[in-house]
C-alpha cells in the first residue's frame, strides 16, 4: 500500500483484530485496536484516523451504529470506513453503504492481499476490462491471437462489487467464464446495450449469471419505437431462433428503456447520447468520483464536406466526451477503405483521432475492428492513429486494447 496511513481496527474478536493489525503494520502503517465501538468512537473523534476498519457484530454498539455515529461528525468526512464482516449477504453490504461505509470485505480474507484490498477501497479505484474488441462478427483463428476474436463487450468493476457491462457480443462469454471461475456470489450487474444489432446482443443468453438464483441483473438500452428493450432481447431468444427462453432465468432480471438522459447508480452518473448509426444506438459516459469513461460504438463520423457530415453532431459528441479519461471508440475502417463503406454506420481512423483530440480525452482506445482485419492490420491502425495524434500536437494518448486487457482507474 502506498503512503503511511493511520488505521483504527474495531472488532471484539481479539485474535482477528491482532492479525489485521500485524498485517497492516507489516505494510508500514500505524494501527490502533479496539474491542468496543463505544470506546473507539471517542478516540476516532479526537484522533481522526485515515481509515476505520469495523466488524458488524459487536456488543454495546454494533458496526453499523458506529459507522453512522462517525458519519454524524462533519469533521470526519475524510475518514474512510471499511466494514470487515463474515456476513456475505447483499442486504448487509447495501446497508453498510447506506450508513456511510466506503467498502465491504468479507471474512475470511486472504492475508497476502488484504492490504491491497484496503488500498483499492481507499483510492476508490475501479477496473476497465476488455472482453471483446472486434465488430460485426467473431473471428477466431491464428490471425486474431494478439487482440482476440470476440465481439464487443467491456466491463467496469467497482469496489462495492457492482459490475457495469457494455454490450453482449461474444466477449461476454469470456466475462461469464471469469465470474464463474472467481466464485462470485450474489452478483449485482448492470448491462448497457448500445443497440440491438446481432454482434452486440447475440451472446446475451450465454451469460451464465442470468440463470443463477440470487443474482440481480438490470439491462439498459434504447427502445426502438414501439419495441421495448425487453422485447428486443426476448425476441432473439424465441424458440425459433434459440432453444432457451428468458423463462429459464434464475436471476432477477429487469429491463429499462433509455433515451438521451442522465441516471445515477451507486455514486456513478451515466449519461447517454444517440449516435450516428442505423436505428437507435446509444453512446454512454460514466462519471465516477472525478474519473470518466466513454463508450462510443457503433458510430459513423462522415468525412468533412461529404453529404452525411453534420458539424453540429460532431461538436455535440465532442462536448459529450469532453475531458474523459478513456474514450472507447468505433474505428472500424482505414481511411482508404472507408469510401466503399460510407453509410454502413462506422468510422475511419482519421475522424476518430480528430474526435478524441477535439474532445481533449486523455486516452483513446481503438475498438470494434473490422472482421477482415488481422492482428497486423490492427497494429498498423494503432500506428497510424498515434502518428495522426502526434501530427496534431495532441496530448491524447492512443492504445489498441487486446481481449483481456485490464486498466485500473
Secondary structure, DSSP 8 states (H G I E B T S, - for coil): --S--EEEEE-S-HHHHHHHHHHHHHTT-EEEEES-HHHHHHHHHHH--SEEEE-S--SSS-HHHHHHHHHT-GGGTT-EEEEEES---HHHHHHHHHTT-SEEEESS--TTTHHHHHHHHHHT-EEEEEEE-B-SS---SGGGTTT-S-BSEEEEEETTS-EEEE--STHHHHHHHHHHHHT--S-EEEEE-S--SHHHHTTGGG-GGGGSTT-EEEEEEE-BTTB-HHHHHHHHTSTTT-S--GGG--SEEEEEEE-S-EEEETTEEEEEEE-SSSS--EEEEEEETTEEEEEE-S-----TTSTT--HHHHHHHHHHHTT-SEEEEE--B-HHHHGGGTTSS--BHHHHHHHHHHTT-SEEEEE-B-TT--HHHHHHHHHHHHHHHHHTT---EEE---TT-EEE-
